[in-house]
Amino acid sequence: MPSDPSETFRNQLAAATARIQHGNDERTAGADDRARAIAAEVERRGRGGARQVAEELGVSEKTISQAITRARNAPSPNHTLPSDTLERLLAAELETVAPLTPLQWEALGFLVRGTIIDTTWITQPGQLLAWEVEDSELDEQFEPGALAEACRAWNRAQALAVIDACQRDDLAALPVKE
């Protein structure tokens, strides 16, 4: 965990920039999807379809023409992963995580939500979580040694899935030891 305030600041800016880029990418993909829908509807309607769609949407025929051009130039949606792929991957990874006690998940969730997690966590998320646990001075009721070892045992995708669930405060999604 960065102890230098300047490094923390840079990490926060990098994380914010990554979120902005993700939003921009989603906005572009949405505009491409809209353009493809318009182009398909114009084609379905045949002759005069562009005029009909323009009137229905309350836009000019030029706007419809631009959408058709965008649809022609947009990457094929069949060559990209579905938009919910990441969520489905993380959910599948959570199913493979060894269960912990509810107290341990609560402690880990509290630690994760209080930690700035940026792109540097991609390489060794389990190890970084283990260090957070060790540095946290958790009470013995949380079994910090066992919790840190569990974090180290997770592969990259499992650790990122746990981090995601903790950040969203969705501890119910995490496997509980009976």
Buried (B, 14 or more C-beta within 10 A) or exposed (E): EBEEEEEBEEBEEEBEEEEEEEEEEEEEBEEBBBBBEBBEBBEEBEEEBBEBBBEEEEBEEEBBBBBBEBBEEBEEEEEEEEEEEEEEBBBEBBEEBEEBBEBBBBBBBBBBEEBEBBEBBEEBBBBBBBBBBBEBEBEEEBBBEEBBEBBBEBEBBBBBBBBBBBEEEEBEBBBEEE
